[in-house]
Amino acid sequence: MNGRKFQGWRVVGLVSAVVSISLIYVAVRYGWSDEGLRGAIRVTARSSFTLFLAAFSASSLAMILPSTATRWLLANRRFLGISFALSHLVHGAAIVTLAVRTGGGSLTARVIGLGSAGVIYGFILFMLVTSFDRTAAWVGPRVWKAVHTIGGNLIYLTFLATYGRKVAESLVYLPQVVVLLVVLGLRLARRARIKRQG
């Protein structure tokens, strides 16, 4: 596909189509069942992880490793972020639905889990809503930058904590942790270069 034509909302459209097809496959294979919901959670976990890291690392990659691909990432960072938000909202809905169907563990665990997840999803919703020029202008550049910076870092730390815990159970999740640490290194390298240039 021509990279110049594959820009903006076409990115969101293609990502949404791919995720939707994957979810339809899971639904056809497992039906409306606990296993089907777990499959939906796995599908959207993978898509959310990939999309978030692509958006989160775009500016660092474009500076540290300039290329056609990294410039494309930077130019489409907003649309990758929107795609991530849509994917992760479906992910959250599948988790809540599964929790309701299965009882969701102890009341204390549910309250703590919903509280921490609520903060993250609150940031995701705000970041999604302010990913448009009109709403971004409405909240102002200072608020926009603060919320997107804090939200992005919180989401990153949530992924790192989630996969970090899973590594203790299985080394299958080690690649995700390595990728997260590489992204952190890239962001630190970008910050150091900006300081040197400033």
N, C-alpha and C positions, 0 to 999 in steps of 0.2 A: 504493500500500500504506500502511496506517495506520502512522505512525511509532511510535506507542505499542505496537503489537503486534509491530513488526519490531525486536526487541531480543534481546540475549543470544545464545543458541545458534542462534536462527533466522538471525542474521547469518552465522555460520559455515556453517550448512547451505546457505544460498543461494549464498554465495561458492563453496563447494566444488562445488555443482551447476553453476554457471556455468563454473568452471575445468575441471571434468570434461567437460562438453559440448564445450568448446573443444578439449580434448585428444583426445576421441573423433573430432571432425571432422578434426583433423590426422592421426590414425591411419588413418581411412578414406580420406582423400585421398592420403596418401603411403605408407601401409603401414609395416612394420617396416624402415625404411631410414634412412640418414644424414640425408636431407632431412626425414624424419618426426621424428627426434630434434631436429634444429635447429628445426623448427616448435614442438615441445614446449618447447624452451628459450626461444624467443621469447614464447610464450604465457605461460609462468610468470614470465618476466622482467618482463613488463608488469603482471601481476597482483600480483606481489610488490612491485614498485616502488610501485604505487598503494596497496596495503594498508599497507605499511610507513609511507609518508608520512602516510596518514590517522591511523594510531595515534601516530606520532612527533610530529605537529603538533597533536594534539587539544587538549591542555591550553593550548597557546599560542593557538590559534584561539579557544577558549572564553573566554579572558581578554581578548584584544585585539579580537576581533570577535564579541562575544556575540550569539547568535541561536539559533533552534530547531535549525538544522542543526548548529552547532558544539557545542551542548549535547548533541545526540544522539551526535556523534563522541566526546565526552568520556565519556559514559555507557557507550559500547560499545567503548571503547579496548581493553580486554582481549580482546574477541572479534575485533576487527580484527587485533590482534597474533597471536592464535592462528591466524587465517585466513592471515596473512602467513607464519607459520612452516610451516604445512602446504604452502602454495604453494611456498615456497622449498626445502623438502625435496624436493619433486618436481623442482624446477628443478635442484638439485644432483645428484639421481639421474640425470636426463637427460644432464647434462654428463659425469658419470663414465662412463655407458654409451657415449656418443658417443666419448669419449676412448679407451675400451677397443677399440671397433670400428675406430677410425681410427689407432690407435697413439699418439695424444695428444702428438705433437711430441717434442722431445728429453727425455732422462731428467732433466737438470738442471731444465728448465722445469717438468716434471711434479712433481718433488720440491718445488720452490719454490711452485708453484701449490697443490699439495695441502696444504702446510704452512700457508700463509696462509688458505686456504679452511677448513682444519680448525679454526683458531682461531675464525673467524666462525661456522661451523656448530656448534661447541661452545657458543658463547654462545646461538645460536638455540635449540638443544635445551634448554639450562638454562632459558632464559626461557620456553620452551613448557611444560616440566615444572612450573615454579613459577608458572604462570598459574592455578593452582587453589588454593583457600583452604587446603586441608590441607597441600599441599607448601610453599606460601608460609610458613605458620606453622612448618613443620618447619625450614626454613633460617633463619628469623628475619628481622625487618624490615631490619636493617642489611645483611646479606648480600644479601637480595633487592634492596634499593635500589641497592647498589653494582653488582651484576652487571647489573641491568636498565639502569642508567644507562650503564655502560661499554659493554655490549653494544649498546644503541641508538645510541650515538655511533659505535662502530666500524662498525656496519652502514651508518649514514648516510655516513660517510667512504668506505666501500667503494663505495657507489652514486655518490658524487661523483667519486671517482677513476676509476671505470669509464666513466661518461658523459663525464667531462672528457677522457679519452683518445680516446673515440669522436668527440668534436666536432672534434678535429684531423683526423679522416678524413672526416667529413661533418657539415654543419650541420643535418642531419636530427635530430641528438641535442641540439641547442641548447635546445629547450624543456624537456627533462628537467633540464638544468643550471640553467636559469633557475628552475624550480620548486624545485629543491633549495636554491638561494640564497635564495629567498623564504622557505622554511621556516626556514632558518638565521636570517634577519632577524627572523622572528616569535618564535623562541625567545630571541634576544638581547633583543628588546623586552619579552618577558614577564619575563625575568630582571631587566632594569632596573626594570620597574614593581614587582616584588616588593621590590627593594632600597629603592626610594623609599617604599613603604608600610611597610617594616620599620623 
